[in-house]
Every structure is written in structure tokens, then in C-alpha cells.
Amino acid sequence: MKLRNILIVVKDIERAKQFYHDLFGLKVILDNEGNVILTEGLVLQEEKVWKSFLKEEVIFKNHATELYFEEKEIETFVEKLESLYPQIRYVNKLMVHSWGQKVVRFYDLDGNLIEVGTPAVI
């Protein structure tokens, strides 16, 4: 068995597709009525579709998960983030951990938590 995808719920699928393309370069592999598979294994599912499956309310900004991306040129990434999405909500702006890794944490447009860090030194 292997893990194939990570699914996050979004309110507006078109807006979310644009966001993940703008910032991370993710491209659409499959677009099927509120269910979109992007490159790198990220799946976007529109809130109304997810609710129809679960029969439960969606709790956005729940702080229980995080999408993690690595970027060597993190300062350039942060400039792009601030230029394209100046209204973005941060958990922390660009910082350096005690072990030397630079990271920035913020929420996507639907409250999903994202971390972008420089590649970890192993």
C-alpha cells in the first residue's frame, strides 16, 4: 500500500487552483466537478462536495494539519507571496530556527495551514 494524495477542502475551487498554481506552480491533472487533483499529489475538494460525503460541517482553520513545501530560494518565494497575496494571514513571517532552517507559515485562502522551509540539512 502507498499514500497517493493529500486532500484539503476549499470554499472556492477556482480560487484555490489559482492560488496553488501562483505560489507553488502546481498544475491540474484532473478536474472533476469540485474535485481537482494537482501535481505533487495535492487534491482540492470543494466544500459542498466534501459535506455531501461526510454529512458533517467543515471546520476551516482547525490547526490540525499542515502542508509543507521546501524552497531553496525562500526569500524570493516570500516576495512573490507578499506581492500576489498581500492579504495573506501569517502564523509567522520568515524566521530562522535554531538549527538554521528558514521557514514561513501562513494560511491559504481557506484557512489551511502551509509551511514553506528551506531544505532541511540531514
The 8 nearest C-alpha neighbors of each residue, nearest first, counted from 0:
[[1, 2, 3, 4, 5, 40, 6, 39],
 [2, 0, 3, 4, 5, 40, 39, 41],
 [1, 3, 4, 0, 5, 40, 6, 41],
 [4, 2, 1, 40, 5, 41, 0, 39],
 [5, 3, 40, 41, 2, 6, 42, 39],
 [4, 6, 41, 42, 40, 7, 3, 2],
 [7, 5, 42, 43, 41, 4, 8, 44],
 [6, 8, 43, 44, 42, 9, 5, 111],
 [7, 9, 44, 46, 45, 43, 6, 10],
 [10, 8, 45, 46, 11, 109, 44, 12],
 [9, 11, 46, 45, 12, 109, 8, 47],
 [10, 12, 14, 13, 9, 15, 45, 46],
 [11, 13, 15, 14, 45, 16, 9, 10],
 [14, 12, 16, 15, 11, 17, 18, 33],
 [13, 15, 17, 11, 12, 16, 18, 108],
 [14, 16, 18, 12, 17, 13, 11, 19],
 [17, 15, 13, 19, 18, 14, 12, 20],
 [16, 18, 20, 14, 15, 19, 21, 13],
 [19, 17, 15, 21, 20, 16, 22, 14],
 [20, 18, 16, 23, 22, 21, 17, 25],
 [19, 21, 24, 25, 17, 18, 23, 22],
 [22, 20, 18, 19, 17, 24, 23, 83],
 [21, 23, 19, 20, 24, 18, 80, 79],
 [24, 22, 19, 25, 20, 21, 18, 68],
 [23, 25, 20, 21, 22, 26, 19, 38],
 [26, 24, 20, 38, 23, 19, 37, 27],
 [25, 27, 37, 38, 20, 24, 28, 16],
 [26, 28, 37, 29, 36, 38, 30, 35],
 [27, 29, 37, 36, 38, 26, 30, 35],
 [30, 28, 36, 35, 27, 31, 37, 34],
 [31, 29, 35, 34, 32, 36, 27, 28],
 [30, 32, 34, 33, 35, 29, 36, 44],
 [33, 31, 34, 30, 35, 48, 45, 44],
 [34, 32, 45, 44, 31, 35, 48, 12],
 [33, 35, 44, 31, 32, 43, 30, 45],
 [36, 34, 30, 43, 29, 42, 31, 44],
 [35, 37, 42, 29, 28, 27, 41, 43],
 [38, 36, 27, 41, 26, 28, 25, 42],
 [37, 39, 25, 40, 26, 28, 27, 41],
 [40, 38, 41, 37, 25, 4, 26, 36],
 [41, 39, 4, 38, 37, 5, 42, 3],
 [40, 42, 5, 37, 4, 39, 6, 36],
 [43, 41, 36, 6, 35, 5, 37, 7],
 [44, 42, 35, 7, 6, 34, 8, 36],
 [45, 43, 34, 8, 33, 9, 7, 35],
 [44, 46, 33, 9, 48, 47, 10, 12],
 [45, 47, 49, 10, 48, 9, 8, 50],
 [46, 48, 50, 49, 45, 51, 10, 33],
 [49, 47, 51, 50, 46, 45, 33, 52],
 [48, 50, 46, 52, 51, 47, 53, 45],
 [51, 49, 47, 53, 54, 52, 48, 55],
 [50, 52, 48, 49, 54, 53, 47, 55],
 [53, 51, 49, 50, 54, 48, 55, 47],
 [54, 52, 50, 55, 51, 49, 56, 48],
 [53, 55, 50, 51, 52, 56, 49, 57],
 [56, 54, 53, 50, 57, 51, 52, 49],
 [55, 57, 50, 58, 54, 53, 49, 46],
 [58, 56, 59, 55, 50, 46, 49, 8],
 [59, 57, 61, 56, 60, 55, 8, 110],
 [58, 60, 61, 110, 57, 109, 111, 8],
 [61, 59, 110, 111, 62, 58, 112, 109],
 [60, 62, 63, 59, 58, 64, 111, 110],
 [63, 61, 60, 64, 112, 65, 111, 59],
 [62, 64, 61, 65, 60, 112, 111, 59],
 [65, 63, 62, 112, 66, 111, 61, 113],
 [64, 66, 112, 113, 67, 114, 111, 63],
 [65, 67, 113, 114, 112, 68, 64, 111],
 [68, 66, 114, 115, 113, 65, 69, 116],
 [67, 69, 115, 114, 116, 70, 66, 113],
 [70, 68, 116, 117, 115, 118, 71, 67],
 [69, 71, 117, 73, 72, 116, 118, 115],
 [70, 72, 117, 73, 118, 69, 116, 74],
 [73, 71, 75, 70, 74, 76, 117, 77],
 [72, 74, 76, 75, 70, 71, 77, 117],
 [73, 75, 77, 76, 72, 78, 93, 79],
 [76, 74, 78, 73, 77, 72, 79, 80],
 [75, 77, 73, 79, 74, 78, 80, 72],
 [78, 76, 80, 74, 79, 75, 81, 73],
 [77, 79, 75, 81, 76, 80, 82, 74],
 [78, 80, 82, 76, 77, 81, 83, 75],
 [81, 79, 77, 83, 78, 82, 84, 76],
 [82, 80, 85, 78, 84, 79, 83, 77],
 [81, 83, 79, 80, 84, 85, 78, 77],
 [84, 82, 80, 81, 79, 85, 21, 22],
 [83, 85, 81, 86, 80, 87, 82, 79],
 [86, 84, 81, 87, 82, 83, 80, 88],
 [85, 87, 84, 88, 81, 83, 108, 89],
 [88, 86, 85, 84, 89, 106, 105, 107],
 [89, 87, 105, 106, 86, 90, 107, 108],
 [90, 88, 105, 91, 104, 92, 106, 87],
 [89, 91, 105, 104, 88, 92, 106, 103],
 [92, 90, 89, 104, 103, 93, 105, 94],
 [91, 93, 103, 89, 94, 104, 90, 105],
 [92, 94, 103, 102, 91, 101, 95, 77],
 [95, 93, 101, 102, 92, 103, 96, 91],
 [94, 96, 101, 100, 99, 102, 97, 93],
 [97, 95, 99, 98, 100, 101, 94, 102],
 [96, 98, 99, 95, 100, 101, 94, 102],
 [99, 97, 96, 100, 95, 120, 119, 101],
 [100, 98, 96, 97, 95, 101, 120, 119],
 [99, 101, 96, 95, 117, 98, 119, 102],
 [100, 102, 95, 116, 117, 94, 96, 99],
 [103, 101, 116, 93, 115, 94, 95, 100],
 [102, 104, 93, 92, 115, 114, 91, 94],
 [105, 103, 114, 90, 91, 113, 89, 115],
 [104, 106, 89, 90, 113, 88, 112, 114],
 [107, 105, 112, 110, 111, 88, 113, 89],
 [106, 108, 111, 110, 109, 112, 105, 113],
 [107, 109, 110, 106, 15, 87, 111, 18],
 [110, 108, 107, 111, 9, 10, 59, 106],
 [109, 111, 60, 106, 107, 59, 108, 112],
 [110, 112, 106, 107, 60, 109, 113, 65],
 [111, 113, 106, 65, 105, 110, 66, 107],
 [114, 112, 66, 65, 105, 104, 106, 67],
 [115, 113, 104, 67, 103, 66, 68, 116],
 [116, 114, 68, 103, 69, 102, 67, 104],
 [117, 115, 102, 69, 101, 70, 118, 114],
 [116, 118, 70, 71, 69, 101, 100, 119],
 [119, 117, 69, 116, 71, 120, 70, 100],
 [118, 120, 121, 117, 100, 116, 69, 99],
 [119, 121, 118, 100, 99, 98, 117, 101],
 [120, 119, 118, 98, 100, 99, 117, 69]]
